[in-house]
């Protein structure tokens, strides 16, 4: 068996007096497609932000690709990671956010090429070649010279996916990437993600309220509540025959709200 590409060991995350994650442990295997579901405020997005080092941890340890994320070796000791270590570890992970976060004054092509050129020293010609390949993959090659204000929400999110892929991460994180979109634009983004999941061996973690998509996308589904994993299993187990009453209640409410499972 290969080693987990992500190993979360007894992590704690506090925001002031509020404990959001309390002793959370979980493993993610290389190439696994993982869906994180649960009510708002259950800690799902916090996990992604911690993996991206956008939030620190209050306790515990995380390994990414065999290395400590928030700690580093100093002699025989583990000490808190310095900024150089965190910067190096961030290169292993890409994230697509709910609200796109594109540079509004730069065209689509520049939005995608900027990070590889600045952080990886990629030549402009190579960065642009790769960017056009990715834009073609997400169906946006004809918008390379457009600025974000000229794009729909679904188009912006597809550009954001291409931008994250341009850094060639081993792990991709998706945080509610369709929740800011009009309903008719959701499917165009989900179809790109389905293709990405089917055609690559990239490890992917998805936080979503789109239960139908989670069912089709994921190898494994984790249901979170109050910072803990209440239940996990294959999609057909979680969505067709959940064992825990809390999971059953959540899915009933989701179905009643009109979401497909």
N, C-alpha and C positions, 0 to 999 in steps of 0.2 A: 504494500500500500504506500502511495506517495505521502509525504508530510503535508499538513495543511498549509495553504499559502497565507491564510490569516488565522491566527490563534489569539483569541481574546480570553484572558485569564483573570477572572475575579475583579473586573474593573468597576470602579465607583466614579460617578460624576455628580458633583453638586454645583448648583447655582445658588450661592448664598446658603440659606437654611433649607433649600429645597433639594432633596436627593432624587435625581432623575434616573440614574442607573445605580443599582445597589448589588454589587457582587455578581455582575453578569459574566458568564463564560460561554463561548461558542467557537467552533472551528468552521472554516470554509476551505473546501478542497480546491486544488487547481482546476480551472475550467468550469467550476460549478456555477450555475445560475440560481441565485438565491433571491426569493421575494420576501420582504419584511412587511407584514400587514398588522393592523391593529388600530385602536382609536387614536385620535389626535392627542398628543401629549404623553404617549406611551414610551417614548425614547427612541423611536426608529430613526428619525433624522439626526438625532444627537449621535448615534452610532456612526453614521456616515461622516458627520462633521469631525468626529474624533479621529476616524481613519484618515481623513484628509488633513489632519493637524490644524483644523480651523478652531477646534476646541481642545483644551488640554484635559487630562484625566486627573481625578482626585486620589486615585489609588488603583493598584493592580498593574498588570503588564499586558502588552500587545506585541505580538510578533507578526511581521509582514515579510513574506518571502525568505523566511529563515533568520531574519534580523529583528532585534528589538526596535520598536518604533519610538517610544518615548524615553528609552534608556540606551546607554552605550557602555561598552567595556572600557574601564580605565584600570589597567593592571589586572588584578584579580577581582575587582569590584564592578558592580553595575551602578552607574551614576546617571543623573538626569541628562538627557540628550541636549547637546548644544545646537545652535541654529544651523551649523554646517551639516550635522547629522540629519536634522529634520528636513533640510532642503534636499539632501540626497535621497532620502526615503520617499519624499513627495513625488519624485520622478517615476515611481513605480505605480502611481495611482492617478486616475483621471476622474473628474466628477462633472456631471451635468446637473445644473441647478433648476429649480422651479421657474425662476424668472430670467432665464437666458444669460444675463450678465454680459452681453456683447458690448464692445466699444461703439457707442453711437456715431462717432465722427469718422470711423474707419469702415472701408468697404468690407464685404464678406471675405474676400481673399486675404486682405490684411489681417482681419480678425483671426484667421486660422494660421497664418504664417508667422505672426509676431512672436508667439511663445517658443516655437522650435528654434527660431533665429536667435532670440535673446538668451534662452536658458540652455540650449544644446549646441549652439554655434553652427547650426545648419545654414548652408549657403542659401541665398534668396532663391536661386533657380531651382535648387532641390526642394526647398520648402514649398514653393509654388507648384511644382510638379506633384508633390504628395498631396497638397491641398486640393488640387483639381481632381485627383483620383478619389479623394474622400467626398468632395462635393458631388461627383458623379454617382458615388455609391448611395448618397442620401437624396439624390434627385434634385440637386441644387446647382449644378454646373452652370446653368444659364443665368444665375444670379450672382456670379462671382464679383462683378463690379458694382452691385447694388449696395446701398447702405441699409442698416437695420430698419430705419423708418419706412423704407419702401417694401418691407416684408410683412407677411401675416405672422401671427403668433406661432403657427405650426412650422412655417419656414424658418423663423428665428431659432426654434428649438432644434430643427434639423441641422442648422449651421452650428449650434452649440455642441451637438453630438460630434460633428466633424472636427470641430476645434479641439475637443477633448481627445479624440482619437489621433490627432496629429502628433501628439507627444509619445505615441506608441506605449501606453501604459500596460502593465500586466493585469491590472485590476481596474474595472470601471464601476463607478457609483452613480446611480440615478435617483435623484430625490424628487419624487412627485412631479415628474417632467411633463405631465399632461394636465395638472390641476389648474394651471393658469390659462388654459386654452378653451376657446369655444368648443362645444361638443362636436361640431362637424369637422374640426381640425385635429381631433384627438387621434383618429385612425391613421392619418398620414405619418404621425410620429411613431405610433406603436408598430406600424409595418416596418419602419426602418430598424427599430429595436429587435423585432422578430428576426429580421434578416441578419442583423449583427450577431444575435444569439445562435442562429443556425449555422452561420458561415465562419465563425471564429472560435478559437478555444480560449478566449479571454474569460477570466473570472469576472462575474458581474453580480452586483448587489443592487436590488431595486426596492425602493420604498414606494408603495402605490396604494391608491384606493380603487384602482381598476381591477376588480377581482377576476373578471374574465381573462384579462391579459395576464395576470399573475398565474392563473391556472395553465395557460398555454405556454408561458415563457419559462417558468421555473422548474428546476430539478427538485427543489425543496422549498417549502414555505414555512416561515416562522411567524407565529402569532404572538405579538407582544401586548402586554398590559402592565401599566405602572412600572416600567423599567425592567420587567422580567419576561422571559420566554415562557408562556403558558403552555404552548403546544407547538410541535413541529412534525413535519412528515411530508410525504409526496403530495403534490397538489390534489390528486384524486382522493387521498385520505382526508386532508384538511377540509376540502370543500364539499365532499359527498358524505363523509361520516366522521365529523369532528367528535373527539372523545370528551373534551372538557366543556362544561356548561358555559363558561365565559366565552369560549370560541363560538359555541352554538348561538348564543345571544347576539354577539357581534355580527355574525353572518346573517342572522334573521333581519337585523336592522339595516344592514347593507342592501339586502335583497328588497326590503320594503321601500328603500329610498330609490329603487329603480336600477341598481347596478346588477349587471349580469355576472353570475358565478358559473 
